[in-house]
Amino acid sequence: MADTSTDAETVQYDVVVVGAGGAGLRAAIAAHDAGARTAIVCKSLLGKAHTVMAEGGIAAAMGNLWPDDGWQVHFRDTMRGGKMLNHWRMAQLHAQEAPDRVLELEEWGALFDRLDNGLISQRDFGGHRYARLAHVGDRTGLEMIRTLQQRAVALGIDVFMECTVTDLLIDETAGERRIAGAFGYWRESGRFLVFEAPSVVLATGGIGKSYEVTSNSWEYTGDGHSLALRAGASLVNMEFVQFHPTGMVWPPSVKGILVTESVRGDGGVLRNCEGKRFMFDYIPEYFKAETADSEDEADRWYDDKANNRRPPELLPRDEVARAINSEIKAGRGSPHGGVFLDIASRRDAEFIKRRLPSMYHQFKELADVDITTEAMEIGPTCHYVMGGVEVEPDSGASLVPGLYAAGEVAGGMHGSNRLGGNSLSDLLVFGRRAGERSAEHAQKAEQGRPQVQQAAVQAAAEQALAPFAIEGGGENPYALQQELQASMQELVGIIRTDEELVLAREKLTELEDRATRLVVHGDRRYNPGWHLALDLANMLLVSECIAVAARARTESRGGHTREDFPGTDESWGDVNLIVTMGDDGHVVLRRQPLPQMPDDLRELFEGK
């Protein structure tokens, strides 16, 4: 018999940061440095955040290799990569501040790879005009987490590990909805925990576990998106889901695990089963002027970037993923349903082991493939969501006073498609900004601090315990998640149609109804079935957001491809799709004009 006690431990802070990846750690450091009593809450152990899977580097226009690089070029690349649907102010701040955030990491102890002159080395990545990714081999995310974690621990910031936040607590007594704290539980014991705080920063990452094939780790169940939506915030452009072109496809136990873009940045090429380097057949008109159209020119680019155009393997991720998908569907794929990524024939073994040590060991240990002598089998994998909480660019503030978001959970920065490497600098730039502003908000709220309502705490506790109260033949959370993942993969995947999106909405409605009867057995201690039952509510809500927005956007752009609307429609080029929570618990969609870019920035795109 499960413990049905709704008693909760209460702790008080000025700022509570939910998530301990790059954005969460950087936000917590900033809030602490601004004088706020700060706590970090994370579902897993500190240091285990999904940021460690970001391998290739941190995009920052430092100009260490190419003096012509600067924030304006990085800004332009980011906007073009996002098909101009990015929030221009976020892209501007990101490009301007990324170099300082990298140097700050270095000051805190990060050990970057070096050029011969001692400056931080920078590598090429898809969609970036110049080599601008500061890197540590192919383990950059790990080094970034290590550095930020060490800094946070040294500052004495409180960390609540293996603790899941299930609800945001709202105070409406002052005539407006404002954040009063958060409700969660210890995963080990199942005991409840109330965080009283006037500021909450969401840094929970993405939504990938709603899909069958994903590079994302188990934590990525859309918690922050769902928490924000239920609290009264809005989400922007949830239709844009990035399928990274290169995930492992074999053996089945590792399907979806990321293969870093650094392989292509360092000379790797894509081939079909006929040995053909097929990306030359898929260069879109939008990028033709800057993309090599012959193998000779593409190969010359690695040694002479000034006088040659970039290889098509380094097109933005959405373009490469669609091309791979097309080759597979045309019957020209590899034996296990992918294509081949070949660096063995192009670089010597010493170079590969030095530049790509993680990839070498990953394939050797998990697939018994030696990437220094044979090609890798890869295919698209759900990797990143461009959509997220609608925030004010300078502060990371949502529509709900006291609620902030940074990193993957925040929308707007990347438009319809994120460039590789921009994620890590995004975490640093906007994590810092959200941390500073959340601390300011908490300081201003000190006189009229919002109050946690006991009724809200009781309701959150009863909701969390609901799966234990189901009697008889309820629904199995594992079976329901499998159905959700299969439906999203098949009906709301890399290529979409209206018919499939209608079916997806019907299936999600059915799953949402069945999810009200989820049943778990045992008690609250060490109960992964219970954890999944609570996560499923978030996965289902976020999946509904994606499906609804995907059906509404009747064009193909970036991470959203409609087979029935294959072209980019300019009438959609200045429209954001905004999702909010309706009174009936279902999402409500509306159109919203894209923020207007100032003339001085718009000039960067004219005549280029």
Disulfide bonds with the S-S distance in Angstrom:
none
